[in-house]
């Protein structure tokens, strides 16, 4: 095999942006998006970092890492961090297993397959606020589930007023995100050539061997992306938790967003921004670890 010529990035950029090149045209079309990204993301990001290092938002002095140390030492923040980590540690693996299982089933020639796909996608398009009433009626103290328990001669469960609220939030998190994951996984499954399975069948490979040797192997990029989005989604459950449990939920479902919302209501922007950047740092670290895990897994399969 002849070696392929590699074009270094500076040379490629000079070719793109030379006189009459396509680089300037592409930059012109990207300009509105880049300006919007800078105005609504980069500048607020830099502003938040500035406030997190000051002792006051108005005429404040440099405080260094004192705001971060104060937030890290707060019992409320630690409780919120533990609850959020608990949700991510349990909810993300559970969501991935359910999503992959359903995607593999829907990828087969099953009756009413299109209807099932539509049913799983519905939570993506239905606003959370419009269906939260159903969840409240389902898990309320005098709701449907407790009514069924009473009918079965069981004691009612305070779903939202005890540690059982964690299970409720996990169920709600999985229900809300499973459709999005299924769509992505089905797209990844459709990209795997059918010839691979036919060749494996001719060689005598069974379904289990095809699953681990072909399906999961070529589905790694999609699984990685779905995992990253699921992890990020686990840190964004404040809306559903706030709507179903109110402004003061049970301690077991007091999340990082609750802490930051309380700091916002208290006009304590230093703690708000410090907590936000600490959460962002954790998310970035998790994504980097997932990148490394994907790279290691790919190399192990080569």
C-alpha positions as CSV (number, residue, x, y, z in Angstrom):
1,X,0.0,0.0,0.0
2,X,1.4,3.4,-1.0
3,X,1.8,5.9,1.8
4,X,-0.8,8.7,1.7
5,X,0.3,12.2,1.7
6,X,-0.6,14.2,4.8
7,X,-1.3,17.9,4.6
8,X,-0.3,19.7,7.8
9,X,-2.9,22.0,9.4
10,X,-1.1,25.3,8.7
11,X,-0.7,24.4,5.1
12,X,-4.3,23.4,4.8
13,X,-5.5,26.7,6.4
14,X,-3.3,28.7,4.1
15,X,-4.9,26.9,1.1
16,X,-8.4,27.6,2.4
17,X,-7.9,31.3,3.1
18,X,-5.7,32.2,0.1
19,X,-7.1,34.7,-2.4
20,X,-10.2,33.2,-4.0
21,X,-10.2,30.2,-1.5
22,X,-13.3,28.7,0.0
23,X,-12.2,29.5,3.6
24,X,-13.5,33.1,3.5
25,X,-16.8,32.1,2.0
26,X,-17.2,29.5,4.8
27,X,-16.3,32.0,7.4
28,X,-18.8,34.5,6.1
29,X,-21.6,31.9,6.4
30,X,-20.4,30.9,9.8
31,X,-20.2,34.5,11.1
32,X,-23.8,34.8,12.4
33,X,-23.4,31.5,14.4
34,X,-20.0,32.4,15.7
35,X,-21.2,35.8,16.8
36,X,-24.2,34.3,18.5
37,X,-22.0,31.7,20.2
38,X,-19.6,34.4,21.4
39,X,-22.4,36.6,22.7
40,X,-24.5,34.0,24.4
41,X,-21.9,31.5,25.5
42,X,-18.3,32.6,25.5
43,X,-18.8,36.1,27.0
44,X,-21.2,34.9,29.7
45,X,-18.8,32.0,30.5
46,X,-15.9,34.5,30.9
47,X,-18.2,36.8,33.0
48,X,-19.2,34.0,35.3
49,X,-15.6,33.0,35.8
50,X,-14.8,36.6,36.8
51,X,-17.7,36.7,39.3
52,X,-16.7,33.4,40.9
53,X,-13.3,34.9,41.7
54,X,-14.6,38.2,43.2
55,X,-16.1,38.8,46.7
56,X,-18.9,41.0,45.3
57,X,-20.6,41.4,41.9
58,X,-20.4,45.3,42.2
59,X,-17.1,47.0,43.0
60,X,-15.8,43.8,44.4
61,X,-12.2,42.8,45.1
62,X,-10.3,39.7,44.0
63,X,-11.1,36.8,46.4
64,X,-9.2,34.0,44.7
65,X,-10.4,30.5,45.5
66,X,-12.2,31.5,48.7
67,X,-15.7,31.2,47.0
68,X,-14.9,27.8,45.8
69,X,-13.6,26.7,49.2
70,X,-16.8,28.1,50.8
71,X,-19.0,26.3,48.4
72,X,-17.1,23.0,48.8
73,X,-17.4,23.3,52.5
74,X,-21.2,23.9,52.4
75,X,-23.3,20.9,53.7
76,X,-26.0,21.8,51.2
77,X,-23.6,21.7,48.3
78,X,-22.1,18.4,49.4
79,X,-25.6,16.9,49.8
80,X,-26.6,18.1,46.3
81,X,-23.4,16.8,44.8
82,X,-23.9,13.3,46.4
83,X,-27.5,13.2,45.2
84,X,-26.5,14.2,41.6
85,X,-23.7,11.7,41.5
86,X,-26.1,9.0,42.8
87,X,-28.5,9.8,40.0
88,X,-25.8,9.8,37.4
89,X,-24.2,6.6,38.7
90,X,-27.5,4.7,38.7
91,X,-29.5,6.4,36.0
92,X,-27.0,6.5,33.2
93,X,-26.1,2.7,33.2
94,X,-29.8,1.8,33.6
95,X,-30.7,4.2,30.7
96,X,-28.0,2.8,28.5
97,X,-29.0,-0.9,29.1
98,X,-32.7,-0.1,28.5
99,X,-32.0,2.0,25.4
100,X,-29.6,-0.5,23.8
101,X,-32.0,-3.4,24.5
102,X,-35.0,-1.6,23.0
103,X,-32.9,-0.4,20.0
104,X,-31.8,-4.0,19.3
105,X,-35.4,-5.2,19.5
106,X,-36.8,-2.4,17.3
107,X,-34.0,-3.0,14.8
108,X,-35.6,-6.4,14.1
109,X,-38.5,-7.2,11.9
110,X,-41.2,-7.0,14.6
111,X,-44.9,-6.4,14.1
112,X,-46.0,-2.8,14.8
113,X,-42.3,-1.7,14.9
114,X,-43.0,1.8,13.6
115,X,-45.7,2.3,16.2
116,X,-43.3,1.3,18.9
117,X,-40.7,3.7,17.6
118,X,-43.2,6.5,17.6
119,X,-44.3,5.7,21.2
120,X,-40.7,5.8,22.5
121,X,-40.0,9.1,20.7
122,X,-43.1,10.9,22.2
123,X,-41.3,11.9,25.4
124,X,-38.8,13.9,23.3
125,X,-41.5,16.1,21.8
126,X,-44.0,16.4,24.7
127,X,-43.1,19.3,27.1
128,X,-42.2,18.1,30.6
129,X,-44.6,20.6,32.1
130,X,-47.6,19.2,30.3
131,X,-47.0,15.6,31.5
132,X,-45.8,16.4,35.0
133,X,-49.4,16.4,36.3
134,X,-49.6,12.7,35.3
135,X,-46.5,11.9,37.3
136,X,-47.8,13.9,40.3
137,X,-51.1,12.1,40.3
138,X,-49.3,8.8,39.9
139,X,-46.9,9.2,42.8
140,X,-48.9,11.5,45.1
141,X,-49.7,10.4,48.7
142,X,-53.3,9.6,47.5
143,X,-52.3,8.8,44.0
144,X,-52.9,5.9,41.7
145,X,-49.9,3.8,42.9
146,X,-50.9,4.1,46.5
147,X,-54.5,3.3,45.6
148,X,-53.3,0.1,44.0
149,X,-51.2,-0.7,47.0
150,X,-54.2,-0.2,49.3
151,X,-56.3,-2.4,47.1
152,X,-53.7,-5.1,47.4
153,X,-53.7,-4.8,51.3
154,X,-50.4,-3.0,51.3
155,X,-49.3,0.1,53.1
156,X,-49.1,3.3,51.0
157,X,-45.7,4.6,50.2
158,X,-44.7,8.3,50.5
159,X,-43.1,8.3,47.1
160,X,-42.1,12.0,47.1
161,X,-41.6,12.5,50.8
162,X,-39.0,9.8,51.5
163,X,-36.0,8.3,49.9
164,X,-38.3,6.6,47.4
165,X,-38.2,9.9,45.6
166,X,-34.8,8.9,44.2
167,X,-36.5,6.0,42.4
168,X,-39.2,8.3,41.1
169,X,-36.6,10.7,39.6
170,X,-34.6,7.8,38.1
171,X,-37.8,6.5,36.4
172,X,-38.6,10.0,35.2
173,X,-35.0,10.5,33.9
174,X,-35.1,7.2,32.0
175,X,-38.6,7.9,30.6
176,X,-37.5,11.3,29.3
177,X,-34.3,10.3,27.6
178,X,-34.8,6.7,26.4
179,X,-36.5,7.9,23.1
180,X,-33.6,10.1,22.2
181,X,-31.1,7.4,22.8
182,X,-33.1,4.9,20.8
183,X,-33.1,7.2,17.8
184,X,-29.4,7.5,17.9
185,X,-28.7,3.8,18.5
186,X,-31.1,2.9,15.6
187,X,-29.2,5.2,13.3
188,X,-25.9,3.5,14.4
189,X,-27.3,0.1,13.9
190,X,-28.6,1.0,10.4
191,X,-25.0,2.1,9.4
192,X,-23.6,-1.4,10.1
193,X,-23.5,-3.3,6.7
194,X,-25.7,-6.4,6.6
195,X,-22.9,-8.2,4.7
196,X,-21.0,-8.5,8.0
197,X,-23.8,-10.5,9.6
198,X,-24.2,-12.7,6.5
199,X,-20.5,-13.5,6.4
200,X,-20.5,-14.2,10.1
201,X,-23.5,-16.6,9.7
202,X,-21.7,-18.4,6.9
203,X,-18.7,-18.8,9.2
204,X,-20.9,-20.3,11.8
205,X,-21.1,-17.4,14.3
206,X,-24.1,-17.4,16.5
207,X,-26.3,-14.5,17.6
208,X,-24.3,-13.8,20.7
209,X,-21.0,-13.8,18.9
210,X,-22.4,-11.5,16.2
211,X,-23.7,-9.2,18.9
212,X,-20.3,-8.8,20.6
213,X,-18.1,-9.2,17.6
214,X,-20.0,-7.0,15.1
215,X,-22.9,-5.0,16.6
216,X,-21.3,-3.7,19.7
217,X,-17.9,-3.3,18.0
218,X,-19.2,-1.1,15.2
219,X,-21.6,0.7,17.5
220,X,-18.8,2.1,19.8
221,X,-18.9,5.6,18.4
222,X,-22.6,5.9,18.8
223,X,-22.6,4.3,22.2
224,X,-19.9,6.8,23.3
225,X,-21.9,9.8,22.1
226,X,-25.1,8.5,23.7
227,X,-23.3,7.9,27.0
228,X,-21.9,11.4,26.9
229,X,-25.3,12.9,26.3
230,X,-26.8,10.7,29.0
231,X,-24.2,11.9,31.5
232,X,-24.9,15.5,30.7
233,X,-28.6,14.9,30.9
234,X,-28.2,13.4,34.4
235,X,-26.9,16.8,35.5
236,X,-29.9,18.6,34.0
237,X,-32.9,17.0,35.9
238,X,-33.7,20.2,37.8
239,X,-36.7,21.0,35.7
240,X,-38.5,17.7,36.2
241,X,-37.5,17.5,39.9
242,X,-38.7,21.1,40.5
243,X,-42.0,20.5,38.7
244,X,-42.8,17.2,40.4
245,X,-41.5,17.9,43.9
246,X,-41.7,21.7,44.2
247,X,-39.2,24.3,45.3
248,X,-38.3,22.3,48.5
249,X,-38.0,18.7,47.6
250,X,-37.0,15.8,49.9
251,X,-33.4,15.8,50.8
252,X,-32.7,12.7,48.7
253,X,-33.5,14.5,45.5
254,X,-31.9,17.9,46.4
255,X,-29.7,18.3,43.3
256,X,-27.0,20.7,42.3
257,X,-29.4,22.8,40.3
258,X,-31.5,23.3,43.5
259,X,-28.4,24.6,45.2
260,X,-27.6,27.0,42.4
261,X,-31.3,28.1,42.1
262,X,-31.3,28.9,45.9
263,X,-28.1,30.9,45.5
264,X,-29.7,32.8,42.6
265,X,-32.8,33.6,44.7
266,X,-30.5,34.8,47.5
267,X,-28.6,37.0,45.0
268,X,-25.3,35.2,46.0
269,X,-23.8,35.2,42.5
270,X,-20.3,34.3,43.8
271,X,-21.5,30.9,45.2
272,X,-23.8,30.5,42.2
273,X,-21.0,30.8,39.6
274,X,-18.5,28.9,41.7
275,X,-20.9,25.9,42.0
276,X,-21.7,26.1,38.3
277,X,-18.0,26.0,37.4
278,X,-17.3,23.1,39.8
279,X,-20.2,21.2,38.1
280,X,-18.8,22.0,34.7
281,X,-15.4,20.8,35.7
282,X,-16.8,17.5,36.8
283,X,-18.7,17.1,33.6
284,X,-15.6,17.9,31.5
285,X,-13.6,15.4,33.5
286,X,-16.1,12.7,33.0
287,X,-16.2,13.4,29.2
288,X,-12.4,13.2,29.0
289,X,-12.5,9.9,30.9
290,X,-15.1,8.6,28.5
291,X,-12.9,9.7,25.5
292,X,-10.0,7.8,27.0
293,X,-12.2,4.7,27.7
294,X,-13.4,4.7,24.1
295,X,-9.9,5.0,22.7
296,X,-8.7,2.2,24.9
297,X,-11.6,0.0,24.0
298,X,-11.1,0.6,20.3
299,X,-7.4,-0.3,20.6
300,X,-8.3,-3.5,22.5
301,X,-10.5,-4.6,19.6
302,X,-7.9,-3.9,16.9
